[in-house]
Amino acid sequence: MSALEVLQAVQYVTIKGKRFAVLSVEDWEALLEWLETVEDADVARRAYEALEAAGGQRERAGWLKWEDVKAEVG
């Protein structure tokens, strides 16, 4: 199911005069996964733009060497 389909599947309830949107847990989790994917793609796009602006030089773009950080990420 696409993110748009998930949003279109929202049901609404009114409780004490307030409207709430209701999603199934599966739809909510799918929407969160989609948003995380969009965010990851944006991070990658910005990183490659920085690399391009640095003339392809990773250090000038602020990229770190794996050997220097691999112990930190476990």
mmCIF file of the N, C-alpha and C atoms, coordinates in Angstrom:
data_MODEL
# 
_entry.id   MODEL 
# 
loop_
_atom_site.group_PDB 
_atom_site.id 
_atom_site.type_symbol 
_atom_site.label_atom_id 
_atom_site.label_alt_id 
_atom_site.label_comp_id 
_atom_site.label_asym_id 
_atom_site.label_entity_id 
_atom_site.label_seq_id 
_atom_site.pdbx_PDB_ins_code 
_atom_site.Cartn_x 
_atom_site.Cartn_y 
_atom_site.Cartn_z 
_atom_site.occupancy 
_atom_site.B_iso_or_equiv 
_atom_site.pdbx_formal_charge 
_atom_site.auth_seq_id 
_atom_site.auth_comp_id 
_atom_site.auth_asym_id 
_atom_site.auth_atom_id 
_atom_site.pdbx_PDB_model_num 
ATOM 1   N N  . MET A 1 1  ? 0.853   -1.176 0.000  1.00 0.00 ? 1  MET A N  1 
ATOM 2   C CA . MET A 1 1  ? 0.000   0.000  0.000  1.00 0.00 ? 1  MET A CA 1 
ATOM 3   C C  . MET A 1 1  ? 0.899   1.238  0.000  1.00 0.00 ? 1  MET A C  1 
ATOM 4   N N  . SER A 1 2  ? 0.602   2.181  -0.868 1.00 0.00 ? 2  SER A N  1 
ATOM 5   C CA . SER A 1 2  ? 1.389   3.414  -0.932 1.00 0.00 ? 2  SER A CA 1 
ATOM 6   C C  . SER A 1 2  ? 1.002   4.353  0.211  1.00 0.00 ? 2  SER A C  1 
ATOM 7   N N  . ALA A 1 3  ? 1.853   5.331  0.438  1.00 0.00 ? 3  ALA A N  1 
ATOM 8   C CA . ALA A 1 3  ? 1.570   6.308  1.498  1.00 0.00 ? 3  ALA A CA 1 
ATOM 9   C C  . ALA A 1 3  ? 0.258   7.031  1.222  1.00 0.00 ? 3  ALA A C  1 
ATOM 10  N N  . LEU A 1 4  ? 0.014   7.347  -0.035 1.00 0.00 ? 4  LEU A N  1 
ATOM 11  C CA . LEU A 1 4  ? -1.236  8.030  -0.379 1.00 0.00 ? 4  LEU A CA 1 
ATOM 12  C C  . LEU A 1 4  ? -2.439  7.135  -0.072 1.00 0.00 ? 4  LEU A C  1 
ATOM 13  N N  . GLU A 1 5  ? -2.317  5.853  -0.376 1.00 0.00 ? 5  GLU A N  1 
ATOM 14  C CA . GLU A 1 5  ? -3.411  4.924  -0.074 1.00 0.00 ? 5  GLU A CA 1 
ATOM 15  C C  . GLU A 1 5  ? -3.642  4.811  1.426  1.00 0.00 ? 5  GLU A C  1 
ATOM 16  N N  . VAL A 1 6  ? -2.558  4.802  2.195  1.00 0.00 ? 6  VAL A N  1 
ATOM 17  C CA . VAL A 1 6  ? -2.685  4.750  3.653  1.00 0.00 ? 6  VAL A CA 1 
ATOM 18  C C  . VAL A 1 6  ? -3.427  5.979  4.148  1.00 0.00 ? 6  VAL A C  1 
ATOM 19  N N  . LEU A 1 7  ? -3.031  7.140  3.654  1.00 0.00 ? 7  LEU A N  1 
ATOM 20  C CA . LEU A 1 7  ? -3.699  8.374  4.094  1.00 0.00 ? 7  LEU A CA 1 
ATOM 21  C C  . LEU A 1 7  ? -5.158  8.412  3.662  1.00 0.00 ? 7  LEU A C  1 
ATOM 22  N N  . GLN A 1 8  ? -5.444  7.857  2.503  1.00 0.00 ? 8  GLN A N  1 
ATOM 23  C CA . GLN A 1 8  ? -6.829  7.836  2.041  1.00 0.00 ? 8  GLN A CA 1 
ATOM 24  C C  . GLN A 1 8  ? -7.673  6.822  2.807  1.00 0.00 ? 8  GLN A C  1 
ATOM 25  N N  . ALA A 1 9  ? -7.022  5.862  3.469  1.00 0.00 ? 9  ALA A N  1 
ATOM 26  C CA . ALA A 1 9  ? -7.737  4.847  4.233  1.00 0.00 ? 9  ALA A CA 1 
ATOM 27  C C  . ALA A 1 9  ? -8.057  5.299  5.656  1.00 0.00 ? 9  ALA A C  1 
ATOM 28  N N  . VAL A 1 10 ? -7.644  6.493  6.018  1.00 0.00 ? 10 VAL A N  1 
ATOM 29  C CA . VAL A 1 10 ? -7.904  7.009  7.358  1.00 0.00 ? 10 VAL A CA 1 
ATOM 30  C C  . VAL A 1 10 ? -9.403  7.087  7.607  1.00 0.00 ? 10 VAL A C  1 
ATOM 31  N N  . GLN A 1 11 ? -9.785  6.686  8.803  1.00 0.00 ? 11 GLN A N  1 
ATOM 32  C CA . GLN A 1 11 ? -11.169 6.846  9.218  1.00 0.00 ? 11 GLN A CA 1 
ATOM 33  C C  . GLN A 1 11 ? -11.196 7.908  10.310 1.00 0.00 ? 11 GLN A C  1 
ATOM 34  N N  . TYR A 1 12 ? -12.306 8.581  10.426 1.00 0.00 ? 12 TYR A N  1 
ATOM 35  C CA . TYR A 1 12 ? -12.419 9.678  11.388 1.00 0.00 ? 12 TYR A CA 1 
ATOM 36  C C  . TYR A 1 12 ? -13.461 9.339  12.443 1.00 0.00 ? 12 TYR A C  1 
ATOM 37  N N  . VAL A 1 13 ? -13.160 9.742  13.675 1.00 0.00 ? 13 VAL A N  1 
ATOM 38  C CA . VAL A 1 13 ? -14.124 9.613  14.770 1.00 0.00 ? 13 VAL A CA 1 
ATOM 39  C C  . VAL A 1 13 ? -14.192 10.956 15.479 1.00 0.00 ? 13 VAL A C  1 
ATOM 40  N N  . THR A 1 14 ? -15.321 11.222 16.071 1.00 0.00 ? 14 THR A N  1 
ATOM 41  C CA . THR A 1 14 ? -15.489 12.446 16.853 1.00 0.00 ? 14 THR A CA 1 
ATOM 42  C C  . THR A 1 14 ? -15.759 12.042 18.294 1.00 0.00 ? 14 THR A C  1 
ATOM 43  N N  . ILE A 1 15 ? -14.921 12.565 19.180 1.00 0.00 ? 15 ILE A N  1 
ATOM 44  C CA . ILE A 1 15 ? -15.066 12.276 20.604 1.00 0.00 ? 15 ILE A CA 1 
ATOM 45  C C  . ILE A 1 15 ? -15.057 13.606 21.350 1.00 0.00 ? 15 ILE A C  1 
ATOM 46  N N  . LYS A 1 16 ? -16.115 13.853 22.078 1.00 0.00 ? 16 LYS A N  1 
ATOM 47  C CA . LYS A 1 16 ? -16.262 15.082 22.860 1.00 0.00 ? 16 LYS A CA 1 
ATOM 48  C C  . LYS A 1 16 ? -16.010 16.322 21.994 1.00 0.00 ? 16 LYS A C  1 
ATOM 49  N N  . GLY A 1 17 ? -16.524 16.296 20.773 1.00 0.00 ? 17 GLY A N  1 
ATOM 50  C CA . GLY A 1 17 ? -16.427 17.449 19.884 1.00 0.00 ? 17 GLY A CA 1 
ATOM 51  C C  . GLY A 1 17 ? -15.119 17.573 19.133 1.00 0.00 ? 17 GLY A C  1 
ATOM 52  N N  . LYS A 1 18 ? -14.179 16.664 19.354 1.00 0.00 ? 18 LYS A N  1 
ATOM 53  C CA . LYS A 1 18 ? -12.901 16.705 18.642 1.00 0.00 ? 18 LYS A CA 1 
ATOM 54  C C  . LYS A 1 18 ? -12.856 15.584 17.622 1.00 0.00 ? 18 LYS A C  1 
ATOM 55  N N  . ARG A 1 19 ? -12.342 15.899 16.416 1.00 0.00 ? 19 ARG A N  1 
ATOM 56  C CA . ARG A 1 19 ? -12.190 14.885 15.374 1.00 0.00 ? 19 ARG A CA 1 
ATOM 57  C C  . ARG A 1 19 ? -10.800 14.277 15.450 1.00 0.00 ? 19 ARG A C  1 
ATOM 58  N N  . PHE A 1 20 ? -10.745 12.964 15.318 1.00 0.00 ? 20 PHE A N  1 
ATOM 59  C CA . PHE A 1 20 ? -9.485  12.236 15.330 1.00 0.00 ? 20 PHE A CA 1 
ATOM 60  C C  . PHE A 1 20 ? -9.398  11.364 14.084 1.00 0.00 ? 20 PHE A C  1 
ATOM 61  N N  . ALA A 1 21 ? -8.181  11.217 13.589 1.00 0.00 ? 21 ALA A N  1 
ATOM 62  C CA . ALA A 1 21 ? -7.933  10.312 12.476 1.00 0.00 ? 21 ALA A CA 1 
ATOM 63  C C  . ALA A 1 21 ? -7.500  8.966  13.054 1.00 0.00 ? 21 ALA A C  1 
ATOM 64  N N  . VAL A 1 22 ? -8.038  7.896  12.497 1.00 0.00 ? 22 VAL A N  1 
ATOM 65  C CA . VAL A 1 22 ? -7.746  6.552  12.990 1.00 0.00 ? 22 VAL A CA 1 
ATOM 66  C C  . VAL A 1 22 ? -7.163  5.719  11.852 1.00 0.00 ? 22 VAL A C  1 
ATOM 67  N N  . LEU A 1 23 ? -6.005  5.116  12.134 1.00 0.00 ? 23 LEU A N  1 
ATOM 68  C CA . LEU A 1 23 ? -5.348  4.212  11.189 1.00 0.00 ? 23 LEU A CA 1 
ATOM 69  C C  . LEU A 1 23 ? -5.134  2.874  11.869 1.00 0.00 ? 23 LEU A C  1 
ATOM 70  N N  . SER A 1 24 ? -5.068  1.821  11.081 1.00 0.00 ? 24 SER A N  1 
ATOM 71  C CA . SER A 1 24 ? -4.672  0.545  11.668 1.00 0.00 ? 24 SER A CA 1 
ATOM 72  C C  . SER A 1 24 ? -3.189  0.629  12.019 1.00 0.00 ? 24 SER A C  1 
ATOM 73  N N  . VAL A 1 25 ? -2.741  -0.184 12.927 1.00 0.00 ? 25 VAL A N  1 
ATOM 74  C CA . VAL A 1 25 ? -1.332  -0.195 13.311 1.00 0.00 ? 25 VAL A CA 1 
ATOM 75  C C  . VAL A 1 25 ? -0.472  -0.545 12.104 1.00 0.00 ? 25 VAL A C  1 
ATOM 76  N N  . GLU A 1 26 ? -0.920  -1.481 11.285 1.00 0.00 ? 26 GLU A N  1 
ATOM 77  C CA . GLU A 1 26 ? -0.158  -1.871 10.098 1.00 0.00 ? 26 GLU A CA 1 
ATOM 78  C C  . GLU A 1 26 ? -0.008  -0.698 9.136  1.00 0.00 ? 26 GLU A C  1 
ATOM 79  N N  . ASP A 1 27 ? -1.081  0.055  8.933  1.00 0.00 ? 27 ASP A N  1 
ATOM 80  C CA . ASP A 1 27 ? -1.007  1.226  8.055  1.00 0.00 ? 27 ASP A CA 1 
ATOM 81  C C  . ASP A 1 27 ? -0.103  2.301  8.648  1.00 0.00 ? 27 ASP A C  1 
ATOM 82  N N  . TRP A 1 28 ? -0.186  2.505  9.959  1.00 0.00 ? 28 TRP A N  1 
ATOM 83  C CA . TRP A 1 28 ? 0.671   3.489  10.641 1.00 0.00 ? 28 TRP A CA 1 
ATOM 84  C C  . TRP A 1 28 ? 2.137   3.114  10.470 1.00 0.00 ? 28 TRP A C  1 
ATOM 85  N N  . GLU A 1 29 ? 2.468   1.839  10.687 1.00 0.00 ? 29 GLU A N  1 
ATOM 86  C CA . GLU A 1 29 ? 3.850   1.393  10.542 1.00 0.00 ? 29 GLU A CA 1 
ATOM 87  C C  . GLU A 1 29 ? 4.328   1.528  9.103  1.00 0.00 ? 29 GLU A C  1 
ATOM 88  N N  . ALA A 1 30 ? 3.460   1.241  8.138  1.00 0.00 ? 30 ALA A N  1 
ATOM 89  C CA . ALA A 1 30 ? 3.821   1.400  6.726  1.00 0.00 ? 30 ALA A CA 1 
ATOM 90  C C  . ALA A 1 30 ? 4.082   2.868  6.405  1.00 0.00 ? 30 ALA A C  1 
ATOM 91  N N  . LEU A 1 31 ? 3.282   3.754  6.958  1.00 0.00 ? 31 LEU A N  1 
ATOM 92  C CA . LEU A 1 31 ? 3.464   5.185  6.743  1.00 0.00 ? 31 LEU A CA 1 
ATOM 93  C C  . LEU A 1 31 ? 4.781   5.655  7.358  1.00 0.00 ? 31 LEU A C  1 
ATOM 94  N N  . LEU A 1 32 ? 5.095   5.202  8.553  1.00 0.00 ? 32 LEU A N  1 
ATOM 95  C CA . LEU A 1 32 ? 6.368   5.559  9.188  1.00 0.00 ? 32 LEU A CA 1 
ATOM 96  C C  . LEU A 1 32 ? 7.554   5.057  8.368  1.00 0.00 ? 32 LEU A C  1 
ATOM 97  N N  . GLU A 1 33 ? 7.459   3.831  7.872  1.00 0.00 ? 33 GLU A N  1 
ATOM 98  C CA . GLU A 1 33 ? 8.543   3.273  7.055  1.00 0.00 ? 33 GLU A CA 1 
ATOM 99  C C  . GLU A 1 33 ? 8.732   4.093  5.788  1.00 0.00 ? 33 GLU A C  1 
ATOM 100 N N  . TRP A 1 34 ? 7.622   4.497  5.176  1.00 0.00 ? 34 TRP A N  1 
ATOM 101 C CA . TRP A 1 34 ? 7.695   5.318  3.966  1.00 0.00 ? 34 TRP A CA 1 
ATOM 102 C C  . TRP A 1 34 ? 8.357   6.658  4.271  1.00 0.00 ? 34 TRP A C  1 
ATOM 103 N N  . LEU A 1 35 ? 7.983   7.292  5.381  1.00 0.00 ? 35 LEU A N  1 
ATOM 104 C CA . LEU A 1 35 ? 8.574   8.573  5.752  1.00 0.00 ? 35 LEU A CA 1 
ATOM 105 C C  . LEU A 1 35 ? 10.071  8.439  6.036  1.00 0.00 ? 35 LEU A C  1 
ATOM 106 N N  . GLU A 1 36 ? 10.467  7.348  6.682  1.00 0.00 ? 36 GLU A N  1 
ATOM 107 C CA . GLU A 1 36 ? 11.885  7.118  6.940  1.00 0.00 ? 36 GLU A CA 1 
ATOM 108 C C  . GLU A 1 36 ? 12.654  6.947  5.634  1.00 0.00 ? 36 GLU A C  1 
ATOM 109 N N  . THR A 1 37 ? 12.055  6.271  4.671  1.00 0.00 ? 37 THR A N  1 
ATOM 110 C CA . THR A 1 37 ? 12.687  6.088  3.361  1.00 0.00 ? 37 THR A CA 1 
ATOM 111 C C  . THR A 1 37 ? 12.855  7.419  2.649  1.00 0.00 ? 37 THR A C  1 
ATOM 112 N N  . VAL A 1 38 ? 11.835  8.262  2.711  1.00 0.00 ? 38 VAL A N  1 
ATOM 113 C CA . VAL A 1 38 ? 11.908  9.593  2.099  1.00 0.00 ? 38 VAL A CA 1 
ATOM 114 C C  . VAL A 1 38 ? 13.013  10.409 2.768  1.00 0.00 ? 38 VAL A C  1 
ATOM 115 N N  . GLU A 1 39 ? 13.088  10.339 4.087  1.00 0.00 ? 39 GLU A N  1 
ATOM 116 C CA . GLU A 1 39 ? 14.117  11.073 4.820  1.00 0.00 ? 39 GLU A CA 1 
ATOM 117 C C  . GLU A 1 39 ? 15.512  10.568 4.450  1.00 0.00 ? 39 GLU A C  1 
ATOM 118 N N  . ASP A 1 40 ? 15.682  9.251  4.383  1.00 0.00 ? 40 ASP A N  1 
ATOM 119 C CA . ASP A 1 40 ? 16.983  8.670  4.007  1.00 0.00 ? 40 ASP A CA 1 
ATOM 120 C C  . ASP A 1 40 ? 17.396  9.104  2.606  1.00 0.00 ? 40 ASP A C  1 
ATOM 121 N N  . ALA A 1 41 ? 16.442  9.121  1.687  1.00 0.00 ? 41 ALA A N  1 
ATOM 122 C CA . ALA A 1 41 ? 16.742  9.539  0.313  1.00 0.00 ? 41 ALA A CA 1 
ATOM 123 C C  . ALA A 1 41 ? 17.178  11.001 0.281  1.00 0.00 ? 41 ALA A C  1 
ATOM 124 N N  . ASP A 1 42 ? 16.563  11.833 1.112  1.00 0.00 ? 42 ASP A N  1 
ATOM 125 C CA . ASP A 1 42 ? 16.933  13.247 1.171  1.00 0.00 ? 42 ASP A CA 1 
ATOM 126 C C  . ASP A 1 42 ? 18.343  13.423 1.731  1.00 0.00 ? 42 ASP A C  1 
ATOM 127 N N  . VAL A 1 43 ? 18.678  12.652 2.755  1.00 0.00 ? 43 VAL A N  1 
ATOM 128 C CA . VAL A 1 43 ? 20.025  12.711 3.329  1.00 0.00 ? 43 VAL A CA 1 
ATOM 129 C C  . VAL A 1 43 ? 21.058  12.308 2.275  1.00 0.00 ? 43 VAL A C  1 
ATOM 130 N N  . ALA A 1 44 ? 20.778  11.237 1.549  1.00 0.00 ? 44 ALA A N  1 
ATOM 131 C CA . ALA A 1 44 ? 21.703  10.776 0.502  1.00 0.00 ? 44 ALA A CA 1 
ATOM 132 C C  . ALA A 1 44 ? 21.834  11.819 -0.600 1.00 0.00 ? 44 ALA A C  1 
ATOM 133 N N  . ARG A 1 45 ? 20.721  12.425 -1.005 1.00 0.00 ? 45 ARG A N  1 
ATOM 134 C CA . ARG A 1 45 ? 20.759  13.443 -2.057 1.00 0.00 ? 45 ARG A CA 1 
ATOM 135 C C  . ARG A 1 45 ? 21.630  14.618 -1.638 1.00 0.00 ? 45 ARG A C  1 
ATOM 136 N N  . ARG A 1 46 ? 21.454  15.085 -0.392 1.00 0.00 ? 46 ARG A N  1 
ATOM 137 C CA . ARG A 1 46 ? 22.257  16.213 0.096  1.00 0.00 ? 46 ARG A CA 1 
ATOM 138 C C  . ARG A 1 46 ? 23.737  15.855 0.200  1.00 0.00 ? 46 ARG A C  1 
ATOM 139 N N  . ALA A 1 47 ? 24.031  14.619 0.605  1.00 0.00 ? 47 ALA A N  1 
ATOM 140 C CA . ALA A 1 47 ? 25.429  14.184 0.705  1.00 0.00 ? 47 ALA A CA 1 
ATOM 141 C C  . ALA A 1 47 ? 26.087  14.165 -0.668 1.00 0.00 ? 47 ALA A C  1 
ATOM 142 N N  . TYR A 1 48 ? 25.385  13.671 -1.667 1.00 0.00 ? 48 TYR A N  1 
ATOM 143 C CA . TYR A 1 48 ? 25.957  13.634 -3.008 1.00 0.00 ? 48 TYR A CA 1 
ATOM 144 C C  . TYR A 1 48 ? 26.054  15.025 -3.625 1.00 0.00 ? 48 TYR A C  1 
ATOM 145 N N  . GLU A 1 49 ? 25.144  15.915 -3.271 1.00 0.00 ? 49 GLU A N  1 
ATOM 146 C CA . GLU A 1 49 ? 25.255  17.305 -3.728 1.00 0.00 ? 49 GLU A CA 1 
ATOM 147 C C  . GLU A 1 49 ? 26.504  17.953 -3.124 1.00 0.00 ? 49 GLU A C  1 
ATOM 148 N N  . ALA A 1 50 ? 26.758  17.680 -1.846 1.00 0.00 ? 50 ALA A N  1 
ATOM 149 C CA . ALA A 1 50 ? 27.956  18.220 -1.192 1.00 0.00 ? 50 ALA A CA 1 
ATOM 150 C C  . ALA A 1 50 ? 29.214  17.648 -1.831 1.00 0.00 ? 50 ALA A C  1 
ATOM 151 N N  . LEU A 1 51 ? 29.180  16.368 -2.159 1.00 0.00 ? 51 LEU A N  1 
ATOM 152 C CA . LEU A 1 51 ? 30.328  15.737 -2.809 1.00 0.00 ? 51 LEU A CA 1 
ATOM 153 C C  . LEU A 1 51 ? 30.570  16.344 -4.187 1.00 0.00 ? 51 LEU A C  1 
ATOM 154 N N  . GLU A 1 52 ? 29.505  16.564 -4.921 1.00 0.00 ? 52 GLU A N  1 
ATOM 155 C CA . GLU A 1 52 ? 29.638  17.181 -6.243 1.00 0.00 ? 52 GLU A CA 1 
ATOM 156 C C  . GLU A 1 52 ? 30.196  18.594 -6.128 1.00 0.00 ? 52 GLU A C  1 
ATOM 157 N N  . ALA A 1 53 ? 29.705  19.353 -5.151 1.00 0.00 ? 53 ALA A N  1 
ATOM 158 C CA . ALA A 1 53 ? 30.182  20.725 -4.944 1.00 0.00 ? 53 ALA A CA 1 
ATOM 159 C C  . ALA A 1 53 ? 31.652  20.746 -4.523 1.00 0.00 ? 53 ALA A C  1 
ATOM 160 N N  . ALA A 1 54 ? 32.118  19.654 -3.911 1.00 0.00 ? 54 ALA A N  1 
ATOM 161 C CA . ALA A 1 54 ? 33.514  19.568 -3.477 1.00 0.00 ? 54 ALA A CA 1 
ATOM 162 C C  . ALA A 1 54 ? 34.386  18.943 -4.563 1.00 0.00 ? 54 ALA A C  1 
ATOM 163 N N  . GLY A 1 55 ? 33.866  18.890 -5.770 1.00 0.00 ? 55 GLY A N  1 
ATOM 164 C CA . GLY A 1 55 ? 34.640  18.359 -6.883 1.00 0.00 ? 55 GLY A CA 1 
ATOM 165 C C  . GLY A 1 55 ? 34.953  16.877 -6.758 1.00 0.00 ? 55 GLY A C  1 
ATOM 166 N N  . GLY A 1 56 ? 34.096  16.148 -6.060 1.00 0.00 ? 56 GLY A N  1 
ATOM 167 C CA . GLY A 1 56 ? 34.295  14.716 -5.909 1.00 0.00 ? 56 GLY A CA 1 
ATOM 168 C C  . GLY A 1 56 ? 35.271  14.341 -4.816 1.00 0.00 ? 56 GLY A C  1 
ATOM 169 N N  . GLN A 1 57 ? 35.771  15.326 -4.088 1.00 0.00 ? 57 GLN A N  1 
ATOM 170 C CA . GLN A 1 57 ? 36.739  15.054 -3.017 1.00 0.00 ? 57 GLN A CA 1 
ATOM 171 C C  . GLN A 1 57 ? 35.975  14.829 -1.706 1.00 0.00 ? 57 GLN A C  1 
ATOM 172 N N  . ARG A 1 58 ? 35.991  13.609 -1.269 1.00 0.00 ? 58 ARG A N  1 
ATOM 173 C CA . ARG A 1 58 ? 35.203  13.221 -0.096 1.00 0.00 ? 58 ARG A CA 1 
ATOM 174 C C  . ARG A 1 58 ? 35.574  14.001 1.155  1.00 0.00 ? 58 ARG A C  1 
ATOM 175 N N  . GLU A 1 59 ? 36.850  14.195 1.395  1.00 0.00 ? 59 GLU A N  1 
ATOM 176 C CA . GLU A 1 59 ? 37.262  14.926 2.603  1.00 0.00 ? 59 GLU A CA 1 
ATOM 177 C C  . GLU A 1 59 ? 36.785  16.369 2.562  1.00 0.00 ? 59 GLU A C  1 
ATOM 178 N N  . ARG A 1 60 ? 36.883  17.022 1.396  1.00 0.00 ? 60 ARG A N  1 
ATOM 179 C CA . ARG A 1 60 ? 36.400  18.404 1.270  1.00 0.00 ? 60 ARG A CA 1 
ATOM 180 C C  . ARG A 1 60 ? 34.897  18.490 1.476  1.00 0.00 ? 60 ARG A C  1 
ATOM 181 N N  . ALA A 1 61 ? 34.191  17.423 1.127  1.00 0.00 ? 61 ALA A N  1 
ATOM 182 C CA . ALA A 1 61 ? 32.734  17.396 1.295  1.00 0.00 ? 61 ALA A CA 1 
ATOM 183 C C  . ALA A 1 61 ? 32.340  17.090 2.740  1.00 0.00 ? 61 ALA A C  1 
ATOM 184 N N  . GLY A 1 62 ? 33.326  16.781 3.582  1.00 0.00 ? 62 GLY A N  1 
ATOM 185 C CA . GLY A 1 62 ? 33.028  16.487 4.978  1.00 0.00 ? 62 GLY A CA 1 
ATOM 186 C C  . GLY A 1 62 ? 32.780  15.020 5.257  1.00 0.00 ? 62 GLY A C  1 
ATOM 187 N N  . TRP A 1 63 ? 33.022  14.166 4.258  1.00 0.00 ? 63 TRP A N  1 
ATOM 188 C CA . TRP A 1 63 ? 32.835  12.739 4.452  1.00 0.00 ? 63 TRP A CA 1 
ATOM 189 C C  . TRP A 1 63 ? 33.985  12.190 5.289  1.00 0.00 ? 63 TRP A C  1 
ATOM 190 N N  . LEU A 1 64 ? 33.693  11.269 6.157  1.00 0.00 ? 64 LEU A N  1 
ATOM 191 C CA . LEU A 1 64 ? 34.707  10.652 7.000  1.00 0.00 ? 64 LEU A CA 1 
ATOM 192 C C  . LEU A 1 64 ? 35.142  9.316  6.406  1.00 0.00 ? 64 LEU A C  1 
ATOM 193 N N  . LYS A 1 65 ? 36.351  8.910  6.725  1.00 0.00 ? 65 LYS A N  1 
ATOM 194 C CA . LYS A 1 65 ? 36.843  7.603  6.283  1.00 0.00 ? 65 LYS A CA 1 
ATOM 195 C C  . LYS A 1 65 ? 36.269  6.534  7.193  1.00 0.00 ? 65 LYS A C  1 
ATOM 196 N N  . TRP A 1 66 ? 35.847  5.430  6.600  1.00 0.00 ? 66 TRP A N  1 
ATOM 197 C CA . TRP A 1 66 ? 35.262  4.337  7.348  1.00 0.00 ? 66 TRP A CA 1 
ATOM 198 C C  . TRP A 1 66 ? 36.218  3.844  8.432  1.00 0.00 ? 66 TRP A C  1 
ATOM 199 N N  . GLU A 1 67 ? 37.484  3.740  8.099  1.00 0.00 ? 67 GLU A N  1 
ATOM 200 C CA . GLU A 1 67 ? 38.469  3.245  9.065  1.00 0.00 ? 67 GLU A CA 1 
ATOM 201 C C  . GLU A 1 67 ? 38.519  4.121  10.316 1.00 0.00 ? 67 GLU A C  1 
ATOM 202 N N  . ASP A 1 68 ? 38.218  5.409  10.156 1.00 0.00 ? 68 ASP A N  1 
ATOM 203 C CA . ASP A 1 68 ? 38.277  6.341  11.287 1.00 0.00 ? 68 ASP A CA 1 
ATOM 204 C C  . ASP A 1 68 ? 37.054  6.284  12.180 1.00 0.00 ? 68 ASP A C  1 
ATOM 205 N N  . VAL A 1 69 ? 35.939  5.750  11.695 1.00 0.00 ? 69 VAL A N  1 
ATOM 206 C CA . VAL A 1 69 ? 34.696  5.790  12.470 1.00 0.00 ? 69 VAL A CA 1 
ATOM 207 C C  . VAL A 1 69 ? 34.061  4.425  12.729 1.00 0.00 ? 69 VAL A C  1 
ATOM 208 N N  . LYS A 1 70 ? 34.582  3.371  12.118 1.00 0.00 ? 70 LYS A N  1 
ATOM 209 C CA . LYS A 1 70 ? 33.917  2.074  12.240 1.00 0.00 ? 70 LYS A CA 1 
ATOM 210 C C  . LYS A 1 70 ? 33.824  1.580  13.689 1.00 0.00 ? 70 LYS A C  1 
ATOM 211 N N  . ALA A 1 71 ? 34.779  1.917  14.536 1.00 0.00 ? 71 ALA A N  1 
ATOM 212 C CA . ALA A 1 71 ? 34.715  1.507  15.932 1.00 0.00 ? 71 ALA A CA 1 
ATOM 213 C C  . ALA A 1 71 ? 33.561  2.201  16.666 1.00 0.00 ? 71 ALA A C  1 
ATOM 214 N N  . GLU A 1 72 ? 33.195  3.388  16.224 1.00 0.00 ? 72 GLU A N  1 
ATOM 215 C CA . GLU A 1 72 ? 32.134  4.152  16.873 1.00 0.00 ? 72 GLU A CA 1 
ATOM 216 C C  . GLU A 1 72 ? 30.751  3.596  16.563 1.00 0.00 ? 72 GLU A C  1 
ATOM 217 N N  . VAL A 1 73 ? 30.594  2.976  15.390 1.00 0.00 ? 73 VAL A N  1 
ATOM 218 C CA . VAL A 1 73 ? 29.286  2.480  14.997 1.00 0.00 ? 73 VAL A CA 1 
ATOM 219 C C  . VAL A 1 73 ? 29.097  1.000  15.312 1.00 0.00 ? 73 VAL A C  1 
ATOM 220 N N  . GLY A 1 74 ? 30.114  0.395  15.853 1.00 0.00 ? 74 GLY A N  1 
ATOM 221 C CA . GLY A 1 74 ? 30.033  -0.952 16.375 1.00 0.00 ? 74 GLY A CA 1 
ATOM 222 C C  . GLY A 1 74 ? 30.057  -1.999 15.356 1.00 0.00 ? 74 GLY A C  1 
# 
